[in-house]
Amino acid sequence: MRPFQKKFSFLVITFLLTFLLLGGCNPQATETKSSTPPPPPSGSSPSPTDASLPTQLGSLVQLVSKTEFVAAGSNAYVPPSSAEQEKFRTSLKELLADRVPQAMAGLTDIGLDLVQFTDTGKSSFYLIREKADKNRGWGITAINLKGSKLVIEAPHTLFDTKTEVEAAAFFLSLSAKALLIAGTHRCANTESSPCSGTTGVCGSDEPHRITDAAHSMVQLFHAAHEVFLDSDSSLVAISLHGFASGDGDPHAFISNGTNKEFSADDIANRLTAALKAQTGMTIAAVSCNDGNKDARLCGTLNVQGRYANGSPDACHTSVPSTTGRFLHIEQSLDLRRTEGSPNQENLIKALKMVFGIKD
């Protein structure tokens, strides 16, 4: 073989070996892995991951205190449609089952954000509120799947001064299962609620308004109340309110949602006794359910209380009986203060005694 033929043959063999070692025309040999995982098979549900849920670190109490709620007389509250209410209910049920992607998808559809919130006190929970570009008055909802058997509620945001901030503090201090804070002042819109009862708090004696979450069933606040209590028959809702106290008034009027007399074992009577024991003052609290003739502000028209006590029509019908699943607490301003108030600390300790919550 001539020298140039040997050299040509050597080059051909070298080329072929290199071609084969690099994979030739086989596209699989040089495939680059995608940074995005393939979609799940049809019909399967994605598993929740930390990466799929936004996280937030901060103070829940400060977040609530800085939230812009819908103000009195603004007519800025936008009632959710029936479809939006139903999607909200479904999303809460998904979240209670810890199916985060499904819950997040439903909440996003109706303009709500879901985050995993870690309070500076190290408590971590799900937090739901409106997206930054919306303020329809749909409030704040929090869920701690590992929380105690309590649902803390503040239906009279802005009107019952400091109760929305107090509710956030109670949610953390009592390691509660859920938190509900109404998104509106009770006198925000002029439209009347169809639920029974009248009030003069908005200027003249008139029916309660649709923005009064304690007397309206068109708010997401009440929808959440129903979902939570239906999800676990051992849950108890605590509704925080405020009143303008005068000379000789107690720090609190406490009821089970009725004004009927019950035994000392009743939930309202037990909390009244515990608060008196904590403060050492007999005037610390008055129960609506021990026969005390000075009792008032008993929350008998509260639709969350009616629902919790088994009313067949919470919007219109009060019930004389109690299920032990609702506490209505009317408080003086001193009891509502959150800035290191010994009075509020005594109320927290009394609630821990009644519900067996350890520090």
Residue pairs with C-beta under 8 A, 6 or more apart in sequence:
1 9
22 29
22 30
23 29
23 30
40 46
45 99
45 101
45 102
46 52
46 101
48 98
48 99
48 100
48 101
50 116
52 100
52 101
52 104
53 100
53 104
53 114
53 115
53 116
54 113
54 114
54 115
54 116
55 115
55 116
55 117
55 118
56 115
56 116
56 117
56 118
56 127
57 117
57 118
57 120
58 117
58 118
58 119
58 120
59 119
59 120
60 117
60 119
60 127
60 142
60 168
60 171
60 172
61 165
61 168
61 169
61 172
61 338
63 168
64 140
64 164
64 165
64 167
64 168
64 181
65 164
65 165
67 129
67 140
67 164
68 135
69 137
69 157
69 158
69 164
69 182
69 183
69 184
69 185
70 76
70 77
70 135
70 136
70 137
70 183
70 184
70 185
70 188
70 211
71 158
71 185
71 188
72 158
72 159
72 185
72 186
72 187
72 188
72 202
73 187
73 188
74 185
74 188
74 189
75 188
75 189
75 190
76 135
76 136
76 137
76 188
76 189
77 136
77 137
77 183
77 184
77 188
77 189
77 210
77 211
78 136
78 137
79 210
79 218
79 219
80 88
80 110
80 136
80 138
80 218
80 219
80 220
84 110
85 218
85 220
85 223
87 106
87 107
87 109
87 110
88 106
88 107
88 110
88 112
88 220
88 223
88 224
89 223
89 226
89 227
90 106
91 102
91 103
91 104
91 106
91 107
91 112
92 103
92 141
92 143
92 223
92 224
92 227
92 228
93 227
93 231
94 100
94 102
94 103
94 106
95 103
95 114
95 126
95 143
96 143
96 145
96 227
96 228
96 231
98 145
100 114
103 114
104 114
107 113
107 114
107 128
108 114
111 130
111 131
111 134
111 136
112 128
112 129
112 130
112 131
112 138
113 128
113 129
113 130
113 131
113 132
114 126
114 127
114 128
115 126
115 127
116 124
116 125
116 126
116 127
117 124
117 125
117 126
117 127
117 142
118 124
119 125
119 172
121 172
123 144
123 172
123 175
124 144
125 142
125 143
125 144
125 145
125 147
126 142
126 143
126 144
126 145
127 140
127 141
127 142
128 140
128 141
128 142
128 143
129 138
129 139
129 140
129 141
130 136
130 138
130 183
136 183
137 183
137 184
137 188
137 211
138 183
138 219
138 220
139 157
139 180
139 181
139 182
139 183
139 184
139 213
139 219
139 220
139 221
140 179
140 180
140 181
140 183
141 178
141 179
141 180
141 181
141 220
141 224
142 171
142 178
142 179
143 177
143 178
143 179
144 171
144 175
144 176
144 177
144 178
145 177
147 175
147 176
147 177
147 178
148 174
148 175
148 176
148 177
148 355
148 357
149 177
149 232
149 234
149 235
149 236
149 355
150 174
150 176
150 177
150 178
150 235
150 236
150 237
150 238
150 351
150 355
151 176
151 177
151 178
151 179
151 180
151 225
151 228
151 229
151 235
151 236
151 237
151 238
152 167
152 170
152 171
152 174
152 176
152 178
152 179
152 180
152 238
152 240
153 167
153 179
153 180
153 181
153 221
153 225
153 237
153 238
153 239
153 240
153 304
154 160
154 163
154 164
154 166
154 167
154 180
154 181
154 182
154 240
155 180
155 182
155 186
155 212
155 213
155 214
155 221
155 239
155 241
155 302
155 304
156 163
156 182
156 186
156 212
156 213
156 214
156 241
156 242
157 163
157 164
157 181
157 182
157 183
157 184
157 185
157 213
158 164
158 185
159 185
159 186
159 187
159 201
160 240
160 241
160 242
160 336
161 242
161 333
161 336
162 242
162 333
162 336
162 337
162 338
163 240
163 241
163 242
163 331
163 336
164 181
164 182
165 338
166 240
166 336
166 338
166 344
167 179
167 180
167 181
167 240
168 179
168 181
169 338
169 344
170 176
170 238
170 240
170 348
170 351
171 178
171 179
173 348
174 348
174 351
174 352
174 355
174 357
175 357
177 228
177 232
177 235
178 224
178 228
178 235
180 221
180 224
180 225
181 221
182 213
182 219
182 221
183 219
183 220
183 221
184 211
184 213
184 219
185 211
186 201
186 202
186 208
186 209
186 211
186 212
186 213
186 214
187 201
187 202
187 203
187 209
187 211
187 212
188 209
188 211
189 209
189 210
189 211
190 209
191 209
191 210
192 206
192 207
192 208
192 209
192 210
193 207
193 208
193 209
193 210
193 212
193 215
193 216
193 217
193 218
194 315
195 208
195 215
195 216
195 217
195 301
195 303
195 314
195 315
195 316
196 301
196 315
196 316
196 317
197 207
197 208
197 215
197 301
198 205
198 206
198 207
198 208
199 205
199 206
199 208
199 212
199 215
200 206
202 209
208 214
208 215
208 216
208 301
209 215
209 216
210 216
210 218
210 219
211 219
213 219
213 221
213 222
214 239
214 241
214 299
214 301
214 302
214 303
214 304
215 301
215 302
215 303
216 222
216 303
217 303
217 314
217 315
222 303
222 304
222 307
225 237
225 304
225 307
225 308
226 307
228 235
228 237
229 235
229 237
229 307
229 308
229 325
233 325
235 325
236 267
236 324
236 325
236 326
236 327
236 355
237 304
237 305
237 308
237 325
237 326
237 327
238 327
238 329
238 351
239 299
239 302
239 304
239 305
239 326
239 327
239 328
239 329
240 329
240 331
240 336
241 297
241 299
241 328
241 329
241 330
241 331
242 330
242 331
242 332
242 333
242 336
243 249
243 253
243 297
243 330
243 331
243 332
244 333
245 251
245 332
245 333
245 334
248 283
249 332
250 283
250 284
250 285
250 286
250 332
251 275
251 279
251 281
251 283
251 284
251 285
251 331
251 332
251 334
251 335
251 343
252 272
252 275
252 284
252 285
252 286
252 329
252 330
252 331
252 332
252 335
252 347
253 285
253 286
253 287
253 288
253 295
253 296
253 297
253 298
253 329
253 330
254 268
254 271
254 272
254 275
254 285
254 286
254 287
254 288
254 327
254 328
254 329
254 330
255 268
255 287
255 288
255 289
255 295
255 298
255 299
255 300
255 327
255 328
256 262
256 266
256 267
256 268
256 288
256 289
256 305
256 309
256 322
256 324
256 326
256 327
256 328
257 298
257 299
257 300
257 302
257 305
257 306
257 308
257 309
257 322
257 326
257 327
257 328
258 288
258 289
258 298
258 300
258 305
258 309
258 318
258 319
258 320
258 321
258 322
259 288
259 289
259 295
259 298
259 300
260 289
260 320
260 321
260 322
261 289
261 290
261 291
262 268
262 269
262 289
262 290
262 322
263 269
264 270
264 273
264 290
266 289
266 290
266 322
266 324
267 322
267 324
267 326
267 327
267 354
268 287
268 288
268 289
268 290
268 327
268 328
269 287
269 289
269 290
270 354
271 285
271 287
271 327
271 329
271 350
271 351
271 354
272 285
272 286
272 287
272 290
274 349
274 350
274 351
274 353
274 354
275 284
275 285
275 346
275 347
275 350
276 282
276 284
276 285
277 350
277 353
278 284
278 346
278 347
278 349
278 350
278 353
279 343
279 346
284 346
286 292
286 294
286 295
287 295
288 295
288 296
288 297
288 298
288 299
288 328
289 295
289 322
297 330
298 328
299 305
299 328
299 330
300 318
301 318
302 328
303 314
303 315
304 314
304 326
305 326
305 328
306 314
306 315
306 317
306 318
306 319
307 314
308 323
308 325
308 326
309 319
309 321
309 322
309 323
309 325
309 326
310 319
310 321
310 323
311 317
311 318
311 319
329 347
331 347
334 341
334 343
335 341
335 343
335 344
335 347
336 344
337 343
337 344
338 344
351 357
352 358
352 359
